[in-house]
Amino acid sequence: MAFVLWLFYSLSAYYVVQKPFTMPMLTEIMAAQGDWLRFTLSGTAVFRTTLDILTALWLAVVALGTGLWLLTWLRLPQLSPLEEALYAFGLGFGTLGLLTLALGLLGWLETAVLYTITLLLTLAALPKALPHVRRWRGHGPTSRLVRGYLFLVTLLALSLALLPPTSWDALFYHLTGPKLYLAAGQIRPGIDIPHLNFPSLLEMLFMLAMALRGDVAAKLLHFFFAPLLAGLVYVLGKRHFHLRDGWTAVLFLFAAPMTLTLAGWAYNDLALAFYQVAAIAALLQWREQRTTPWLILSGALCGLAMGLKYTSFITPLFLAGVVAWEYRRQWRDGIRPFLTLFCATTLVAAPWYVKNLVFT
């Protein structure tokens, strides 16, 4: 009963501030119901949507292959194909974002340059990505009801992601910043949008997608982090929380209305959640195996999270706290693991904070 009362209170308090609509808006919607109930489908629209999807998938394949090359260098032990893919996507998307940042700072934000570099990365990524995709095996839920529910809600989120962007923050800075940078041909200070001084890893991916195709392709990149986050939740549920069916945890994730709502918007919240959870998952693996590559991976993923929002600072604090707790009785032995985690996090996160220092 107390939980239900708390739920009513929290939802009511939320909608007092975040009103879903106002009476004038409702009046306009009802007046135009004849228009939005009419459904038409044109060949041109289908073609445009297909190009948007293919562009997003293209960048996802490049990210997967790039991440797999990085994982090969790390030589992580005991990885299932699913875990390997999740970490590879995280590292690959992060690398693409940082590379786009470097190109922007150098003043190379030309469509021809970005296409050329993406094509070269594709040639390097495909030999790694394609064989790995063939190793994927079905991890789907056994229950038809669960499969049906997850398919339906994911399809609804995808349909929202395929629409032109209308969400507030996307139009204010997530997509507007990249658009202005592309128009200028470089990332430069002086643009009168204070949010562009935030860490902008995902905005760099948006910018790459917008240069190759457009803003809907950019939205799809954020949508892609919804299944990636679900995969992490599944793995954590099975491996570390010993659930008989990891899809139970995924159901809880997708039952939260904002998860799939955000998946249809060009925001960065799902990417932030993915990188934070991935960093924690890698650190949990380090606790079990005590091998340095897991610490480096956890730190790198933590650094990528810090490239998304300032509020991500809680992630390195949490990870450092876990390491400190592990060595609470032999603190001298914990110095090297702590420094490894710290250095990996700092090196990956540093570009955004150095950029802001120089620009301001």
Phi, psi and omega in degrees: 000316180298321179296318180297317178297318178298321180297315178298318181295313184294320179292319179296317179296324180296313185282348171296322181269312183261078183291129180294330176196162175251168181299317176300321178296316180298321179298317179295319180297314181294326180292333183257016185297332178296328180285314185279353174274343177278127183244126176231151181223122181248155178297326179296318180295319179297319180296316179298316180296320178298318178296321178299314181295316181296323178295316179297318178294323177302311180294327178294319178295318177299317179297317180299310181296319178297316179295324179294323175299317180293321178293326176300320178293323181287330180058057179284136179273157168056058177247129172284161178304323179294312179298318180299318179295318182297312179294324180294316177300317180299311179293321182293313178297321178298319179296317178299319179296316180292324177295318178295323175301313180299317179297321180294319179292331178279352181080030182251032181275062175252142183303317181297319180295314182293322176297315182299313181294320179295321178295319178296318177295326178297316179298324179283329186277325186302317179300335177270318189288314186296311177300326181292320179299324180293340180275350183295138177238158182295127174242021186291157179294148181283330182284129177294326179296316179294316178301316180296318180296311182296321178296316183294311184291327177292322178296320178297317178295321179296320179298324176291321181293335182276354179275157174302146184293135176226351183292148190300302185295329178298316181282336181283314182211329184301319179257331181292319177302305176303321179299317179292322178296317179296320179295324179279341182080007181195163172270121185219157177280175174097355177282132188278055173227101187301332182293344177288352173273358175285159168304138194226042182302311183288329176298330176292321175294319175302316182297319178297315179295322179291326177290322181281327186216292183170187187287333178291320175300323177295316178302321182295332177295321177290322175304322184299333180287346176293307175295329177296316178296320177298320178298319177296316180298320177299312181297315179297318179298319182284312190279316190254337178251000170057040174285141177295325180229108181296343180291343174298317178294322179295322177299317178297320179298312184279348175283341176286119187304323185289339181300307183278337173296313179296329180299334179270359182249155176273063177253192177231010187293319180290325175296318178298314179299318180299310184292325178293314180294321179296320178297319179293318180298318179295322179291325176296324175295321177297321179300326181279322190252340178055043177247140185300322180305325178293323177294318179297316179297315179300316179295319179296316178294323176296318177297323177292323175299320179290347174273007182249316182210148175297327182294351179288358182300339178293337182294306178297328177296318179294314181297318178296324178296321178295315179297317179298321179293321180297328183247030183296335181260340176232068189297332178295324179292340182273354183296314182294312176302320180297316180293325177298312179297316182297314183294317179298316179297313185295317182297320182284324182279336190304320185308322183290322184280328173293318177303312181295323178297317180290318184288337183252000000 
